[in-house]
Amino acid sequence: MLKFKFLLWAFAQLLRRKIRRDANAARYVASKNLVCQIRTVSGAGRYFVIKDGTVRSFAGLAATPRFTLTFTSAAKGFEILSAKDAQAAFLRGVGSKDLIISGDFREVLWFQGLTAFLQPPKIVSPYDRTVF
């Protein structure tokens, strides 16, 4: 449980830092107004407020989030959210019902776009290029 809670707290810190340092990330959140939450079925979780180009997070659950990602357990939440193959893990979680998405699905997709800013940049090796 503690690892899951720490992961959600650290996630907010990483987003804040990325928005401060990356102009593209800052533009992405500039006009967004969103409250969302990530939680477990048992009620442990955190909610995120994205407003006026900033991200804030709070322990507990929001009264009226636009969407909620609910994991069957903190262990499953940590496993899915910290997976190296994030998109595949997310889809596996939905398929196995370890992750339930409720609310506005368009906002979920927007939020996934925001989390993509946290992925390391892809480096193309000069040896990978095909010469015709």
C-alpha positions, 0 to 999 in steps of 0.5 A: 500500500505504501509503495502505491501511495508513494508512487502517486505522490511522486507522479505529481512531483514529476509532472510538476517538474516536467511542466516547469522545464518543458515548454511543450508540456506547459502548453499541453496543460495551459488551458486545462481544467480537470480533476481526476483520481487514481484509487484502489477499490478499498478507497486508498488513493490520490486525486489530481487537480490540473488548473491554470497550467499547474498540477496539484495532488491531494491524498484521499478521494475527490468529490466529483472527478471527471474520471477515476482509475480504480485498481483492484488492489494497491499491489496491482496499481503499483504493478501497472503504473510502474511497468516499463511497458506502460501502455501494454500494462494499462491495456492488460489491466483493463482486460483482466479487470484489475483496472476499471476506468469510469468517467469521461474517456476523452479526459483519460486519453488527454491524461495519458497524453500528459503522462507521455511527457514523462517517458524518456525521449527516444534516441535514434541511432545512426546505425538504425537508419535504412539507406536506399 
